[in-house]
Amino acid sequence: MLKRIRPPQLAAFCGRARSRASVGGASGWTKRDRSSGEFMAGKKPGSAKKAAKKFKGVRVEK
């Protein structure tokens, strides 16, 4: 039986960036639209000791 292989993600989402932000005293990630500057979504950590997961395929803001 053949396995289905998922193709890799080739490029980052265009026009979006992620940056670090503190969410309730813990470090999290926020996603931002680069053209309008509007914050789209945020990821907060599950607990105070664990870091939040990053957005996949979104470039890091400098």
N, C-alpha and C positions, 0 to 999 in steps of 0.2 A: 504494500500500500504506500502510495506517495504522500509525503507530507506537503502541506501547503506552506510555502515560504512567503512571509509578508515582505514586500519591498521596503527598503530603508527610506526614511524621510530625507528628501534631497536638500531642502533648503528651509531656512527660517521663515516664519510668517512675515510677509511684507508689511511694513508700517506699524509694527508693534514692538514694544520693548518692555523688559521687566526690571524692577529695581527693588532693593531692600527697603523695608519699612517696619517700624515697630507696631505691632498689633496687640494691644492689651498688655504691654510690657514685655512681650516675647517677639523675637525676630520673625518676620514673615516676608512674603513676596507680593508685589502688586504689579498688575499688567496695565500698560498705558498705550493709548493710541498716539502715535508720534505726529500725525498730521494735525489733530485737534488738541492734543494735550490732555484729553479726558481719561481719567482712570476707569478701566473697564471691569476689572475683577481683582480679588485679593485672596490669597491663601494664608490661613493662619495655622500654626502648629497644633498638633493634637494634644500635647502637654507642654508644660513650661520647659522641660528638659530636652525635648526633641525639636529639631529644626523643621520648618515647614518644607514641603516638597516644592520644587521649582516647576514653572510652566514649561512644558516640553516644546521645543522648536521656536521659542521666543528669545530673541537676542537680549543680552544684558546691556542695560543703559550705562554709559560712561559718564 
